[in-house]
Amino acid sequence: MATPRVMARVTGGLYLAGALAVLVLGSAAWPRPGAGVLLAVAATAAVTGAVVSWSGRRLPRWAYHGLVAAGTALITVTVVASPGPATAVAGAAIGAFVALDAFFFFGWPGAVAQLGWLVTTLTVALASRPTVPVSAVVVVDLVLLAVAVVVGGLVQRASSAGRDPLTGLANRRGFDEAATDLVRGCRRSGLPLSAALLDLDHFKAVNDRSGHSAGDDLLQSVASRWRPALPAGAVLARHGGDEFALLLPDATGPVALAVVEQLRYAVPGVGLSCGVTQWRPGETVAQLMRRADGALYQAKNTGRGRSVLDDQGPDPLVAELTAALAAGPGESGLEVHYQGIVAVGSGQLVGVEALARWEHPTLGAQSPARFVPLAEDHGLIDVLGRRVLDQACRDLAELHRQTGQRLLLTVNVSGHQLCDPDFPGDVRSALTAAGWPAASLVLEVTESLVEADSAAAVAALTALRDTGVSVAIDDFGTGFSSLARLDTLPADYLKLDDSFTAALTTSTRRARLMRSIVGMAEALDLQVIAEGVETPEQAERLRALGCRYAQGFLFHRPSPVAGLRELLRERAQTSTGPPLRQ
């Protein structure tokens, strides 16, 4: 799972650490015979370590076997040239660096071969010195073996978390970690990086016709044929189902396209659609992969069995969105629509979710699935988010004055907004200007935004919760370790992803999982809202499972505030059914 950059830094760092250790030994032994050899070994290791740290990422993976073996040779020279037994044993102890490097980066066969070479040469070198006791030789060998076993076991266990058990490739988690590291490196170096998504055409037909075992065999065959065809440093992952993802460091888009075309013909008889793109400066991993996904969609939409390179310039809709955000609320076509949240048992309307909508004057209605990602990718999401929040607070405050109904307002928030230090102040300003109470506002964030590595986001949410604002985890159940983190998420509500609702009436296991989530949420004083309810059967199943709140087309389609006002007038509001936390 290690990237070329990580291998270079660790191997180079261990060489430099070894050089420093030998330098200490040589300096302490000066001017006795052999001290000069130790200083020469230290200089050689230092130069090698510096070169590998600086440019070793360009080396093929097999070259690191040579570097590790060379490290063993230098340590052996240190043992043989040492002027005394104590220096010789201390020099042999540096062999732990070799064992660590070998078992950290190589598979078991290669690592064991390197360990065998290390233990054999050091044992012979120490045994050739009559002043070194046999017990010292045995202790050194035991230390090296212990380091190898412990490091090898830990690395194997850690790498399995990021590896797909069927194909042996990286899984989505491993791919994301590698992509983050490579993008971070590209930001510093300015070197190119390309990504690709590869989808097996008509894979479902293979499963339907020949069974899932045949589909598994096909995935394994594809993975085994692609591995040797990839250049050094490439990261290949099974991204999910029949989709694979590929990272190609130091490769431009056209070069990556050529590599992907080779993969398309590496498995005869298997159709493959591919989307390829090159990283742009300032782009996040999510933005890079979103463009690759767009290119893959284009490849599928134009007949499948082809590769598409996303080499287009910025989307022309970006300029239109920028102009719309600069215009006044009534001139831009940007609006806020609202979808109701109801108490499942009574049908009582208890809250609404604010949703951005855009009716372009000439281009017509634009999908949020298109213009919201554009806003995120081009630094417009803060302005869009503030506009939605301000308008929603004003609309709901006016609705309350007209109808007397105080609905809970939920507003989606992006990660970029949460990491803006001014965001908590913007929220408080919007509430004050509209006269909308903080206790009636819920900020919806995705689960990934409140993971442990999003310290700024967690701090912002914590500060806002202290003022009375509530937090909902949107699309809950689609992130990593969701249930394990129920007790640590800074949340008041869980909005279950609509994939749960869609399977409720067809999957007994999904229904049992829903019941468990509802039970655990109640035990932790969290309220659950099920999204995507479209049929009466789904609503009834939710009620039977103990889920109190839901939203979806069955109850209410998103509408402007005028439609929401009419809905309130039409529905006979009852006191049955518990209100959402206010």
Summary of the structure (lengths in Angstrom):
residues: 582
radius of gyration: 30.2
end to end distance: 47.5
largest distance: 99.7
contacts: 1922
relative contact order: 0.06
helix: 57%
strand: 15%
